[in-house]
C-alpha cells in the first residue's frame, strides 16, 4: 500500500502548513501531499475562520519542497473556467518539475458559491459541466490547439503553452462517488479516483460501480492504471489510523491519503510514518 497526507489550508497559518510539508518531504513513505480547494471554511459552523487559497498555497509549497507530488482534493470546476485552470495546471507542473496531480470535482459548496455569486447549479448541471470541463482540460494540456463546442464551454483554436512536463498531461484525480455521473466521468477521463469519506462498504460499492462504468466504455481499469485512493482521518493515534488504512487497503485502495486535522505540527509525521510503514 502507498501513502500520502492532506492538510486543509483553513484554521491554520502558512508557517504551520509549511513546516509540515517540508518535514514530510524528507519522509519517504509519504509519496504526495494534498490541499483542499475552497474559499470558505468547510465542515465548520464558523464561516469567519481563516482559509488560504488552495492553488496559490500549492504553488508556494512546490517551491518549498523537492520530492513530494502534490495536488488539490479537489478543485470544484465551477470556480474557474477550465481553460484558465488548464493553464494554471500546466504552469504549476513546470514550476514543480512535473510533480502535479490534477484533482478535479463537480463542486458542492452552496454557501461560498452563493456568497461570491458563482453559479453552482443542479446536480445534473454540475455533472454536465464537469464532463465538458474534463474534455476541455485534457485537450488543452495534450494537444497543440483545441476546438470545442459544448453547452457550457466553447473554444476555438485555443492554445495552452508551455505544455506540462508530464505528458500527455498530469494525472487527473477525480474525487466523488456519484454513481450515475461522477464515477462514469472518472471511468472516462481519470488516472486516479479518490473516495472522499465514508465506510469501507461504501468504498467497495463505489469501486465496483467505477469498474462497471469502465467496462461499459471498454476501458480496463487495471491496464489503464486508474489508481484507487481513499482518505483516512488521522485520529491522533498512529496505530488506529494505520488500522483504518489497512481496512481500505484490503478493500482495494492502493493509496491511503491521511487527513491531518489542525493545528498542524510536524511532530505527528514520524510516529505516523512508522505505523503506516508496517503496511507498506
C-alpha positions in Angstrom: 0.0 0.0 0.0 1.1 3.6 -0.7 0.6 6.7 1.5 0.0 10.4 1.3 -1.2 13.2 3.5 -3.5 16.1 3.1 -3.6 19.4 5.0 -6.7 21.6 4.6 -5.5 25.3 4.4 -8.0 26.5 7.0 -7.9 27.3 10.7 -4.1 27.4 10.4 -1.2 29.6 9.4 1.1 29.5 6.4 4.1 28.8 8.6 2.4 25.8 10.3 1.5 24.2 6.9 4.9 24.9 5.5 6.6 23.1 8.4 4.5 20.0 7.9 5.2 19.8 4.2 8.9 20.4 4.5 9.2 17.7 7.1 7.1 15.3 5.1 9.3 16.0 2.0 12.1 14.2 3.9 9.9 11.2 4.9 9.9 8.8 2.0 6.8 6.8 2.8 4.7 9.9 2.0 4.6 10.0 -1.8 2.3 13.0 -2.1 0.8 15.9 -0.3 -2.6 17.4 -0.9 -4.6 20.5 0.0 -8.3 21.2 -0.4 -9.6 24.0 -2.7 -12.3 26.2 -1.2 -12.7 29.8 -0.2 -14.9 29.4 2.8 -14.1 27.1 5.7 -15.7 23.7 5.2 -17.4 21.4 7.7 -17.4 24.3 10.2 -20.1 26.3 11.9 -18.0 29.4 11.8 -17.8 31.0 8.3 -15.3 33.6 9.6 -12.5 31.1 10.1 -9.4 31.9 8.0 -8.7 29.9 4.9 -5.8 30.2 2.5 -6.5 29.8 -1.3 -5.6 26.3 -2.4 -3.7 26.8 -5.7 -1.5 29.7 -4.5 -0.7 27.7 -1.4 0.1 24.7 -3.5 2.4 26.7 -5.8 4.3 28.0 -2.8 4.6 24.5 -1.4 6.1 23.4 -4.7 8.9 25.8 -4.3 9.4 24.8 -0.7 9.7 21.0 -1.4 11.6 18.9 -3.9 10.2 15.4 -3.8 6.5 15.3 -2.9 3.9 15.0 -5.6 1.1 17.4 -4.9 -2.5 18.3 -5.8 -5.9 19.6 -4.6 -8.6 17.3 -3.2 -10.3 18.5 -5.2 -10.9 21.7 -7.3 -14.6 22.4 -7.9 -14.7 23.0 -11.6 -17.3 25.8 -11.3 -14.8 28.1 -9.6 -12.6 28.5 -12.6 -13.1 28.3 -16.4 -11.4 25.1 -17.5 -9.2 26.9 -20.0 -7.9 29.1 -17.1 -7.4 26.0 -14.9 -5.6 24.1 -17.6 -3.1 27.0 -17.9 -2.7 27.1 -14.1 -2.1 23.3 -14.1 0.5 23.4 -16.9 2.4 26.2 -15.2 2.4 24.5 -11.8 3.6 21.3 -13.4 6.5 23.2 -14.9 7.2 25.1 -11.7 7.2 21.8 -9.6 9.3 19.9 -12.1 6.5 17.5 -13.1 5.0 16.8 -9.7 1.4 17.9 -10.1 -1.6 15.6 -9.6 -4.7 17.4 -11.1 -7.6 16.9 -8.6 -11.0 17.8 -10.1 -14.6 17.5 -8.9 -18.0 18.8 -9.8 -18.2 21.3 -6.8 -20.7 21.2 -4.0 -20.4 24.1 -1.6 -23.5 26.2 -1.9 -22.6 28.7 0.8 -19.4 30.0 -0.8 -20.9 29.8 -4.3 -23.9 31.9 -3.3 -21.7 34.4 -1.3 -19.5 35.0 -4.4 -22.3 35.0 -6.9 -20.8 31.9 -8.6 -23.5 29.6 -10.1 -23.3 26.1 -8.6 -26.2 24.6 -10.5 -28.3 21.5 -10.1 -26.6 18.1 -9.7 -27.3 17.4 -13.4 -25.9 20.8 -14.5 -22.8 20.2 -12.3 -22.3 16.8 -13.8 -22.8 18.0 -17.4 -20.4 21.0 -16.9 -17.8 18.8 -15.2 -17.7 16.3 -18.1 -17.3 19.1 -20.6 -14.6 20.7 -18.4 -12.5 17.4 -18.2 -12.6 17.2 -22.0 -11.5 20.8 -22.4 -8.7 20.5 -19.9 -7.3 17.3 -21.4 -7.4 18.8 -24.8 -5.6 22.0 -23.8 -2.9 20.1 -21.9 -2.2 17.5 -24.5 -2.9 19.0 -27.9 -1.4 21.8 -29.9 -4.7 23.5 -30.1 -8.3 22.7 -29.0 -11.6 23.5 -30.6 -14.6 22.5 -28.5 -18.3 23.4 -28.5 -20.5 22.3 -25.6 -23.4 23.6 -23.6 -21.1 25.3 -21.1 -17.8 25.9 -22.8 -16.7 26.9 -26.3 -13.1 27.1 -27.5 -11.8 27.9 -31.0 -8.2 27.0 -31.8 -7.3 27.5 -28.1 -3.7 27.0 -27.0 -2.0 26.2 -23.7 1.7 26.8 -24.0 4.0 25.8 -22.5 2.8 22.3 -22.0 3.1 20.5 -18.7 6.3 18.5 -18.0 4.2 15.3 -17.6 2.9 14.0 -20.9 0.4 13.7 -22.2 -0.8 15.6 -19.1 -0.6 15.4 -15.3 -2.7 12.6 -13.9 -6.3 13.5 -13.4 -7.6 12.7 -10.0 -11.4 12.8 -9.9 -13.0 12.9 -6.5 -16.5 11.8 -5.7 -18.8 8.8 -5.5 -21.9 9.8 -7.5 -22.8 6.5 -9.2 -24.6 7.7 -12.3 -22.3 10.6 -13.4 -19.2 11.3 -11.3 -17.9 7.7 -11.5 -18.8 7.5 -15.1 -16.8 10.6 -15.8 -13.9 9.1 -13.8 -14.1 6.0 -15.9 -13.8 8.1 -19.0 -11.1 10.5 -18.0 -9.3 9.7 -14.7 -6.0 8.2 -14.0 -6.8 8.4 -10.2 -10.1 8.1 -8.4 -10.4 9.3 -4.8 -13.0 8.2 -2.3 -13.6 11.2 -0.1 -15.2 9.9 3.1 -17.4 7.0 4.2 -17.3 3.4 5.2 -15.3 0.6 3.7 -18.5 -0.9 2.4 -19.3 2.4 0.7 -15.9 2.4 -0.9 -16.4 -1.1 -2.2 -19.7 -0.2 -3.8 -18.3 2.9 -5.4 -15.2 0.9 -6.6 -17.5 -1.7 -8.2 -19.6 0.9 -9.9 -16.5 2.6 -11.3 -15.3 -0.7 -12.7 -18.8 -1.3 -14.2 -18.6 2.1 -16.0 -15.1 1.3 -17.2 -16.4 -2.0 -18.7 -19.3 -0.1 -20.3 -16.9 2.1 -22.3 -14.4 -0.7 -23.0 -11.7 0.5 -20.5 -9.8 -1.9 -18.3 -9.0 -0.1 -15.1 -6.1 -2.4 -14.4 -4.5 -2.0 -17.8 -5.0 1.8 -17.9 -4.0 2.2 -14.3 -6.8 4.0 -12.5 -5.3 4.4 -9.1 -7.8 3.9 -6.3 -7.3 6.0 -3.2 -9.2 6.7 0.0 -8.9 9.5 2.5 -8.3 8.3 6.1 -8.7 10.7 9.0 -5.8 10.9 11.5 -7.4 10.3 14.9 -4.3 11.3 16.9 -3.5 7.6 17.3 -1.0 6.4 14.6 -1.8 2.7 15.1 -5.5 3.3 14.8 -5.1 5.4 11.7 -2.9 2.7 10.2 -5.5 0.1 11.0 -8.2 2.0 9.2 -5.9 2.4 6.2 -5.3 -1.3 6.2 -9.1 -1.9 6.1 -9.4 0.2 3.0 -6.3 -1.5 1.5 -7.9 -4.9 1.9 -10.9 -3.5 0.0 -8.8 -2.4 -2.9 -7.5 1.1 -2.1 -3.9 1.4 -3.3 -3.2 4.8 -1.8 -4.3 6.0 1.6 -4.4 9.8 1.9 -4.2 10.7 5.6 -6.1 13.8 6.5 -4.2 15.7 9.2 -6.6 18.0 11.2 -5.3 21.3 12.5 -3.5 22.5 14.5 -0.6 21.4 12.3 2.7 20.2 13.7 5.4 18.1 12.0 5.8 16.1 15.2 2.9 13.8 14.2 4.6 12.7 11.0 7.4 10.3 12.2 5.1 8.2 14.5 2.5 8.1 11.7 5.1 7.1 9.2 6.3 4.3 11.4 2.8 2.9 11.9 2.0 3.1 8.2 5.3 1.6 7.3 4.2 -1.7 8.7 1.6 -1.9 5.9 3.8 -0.8 3.0 
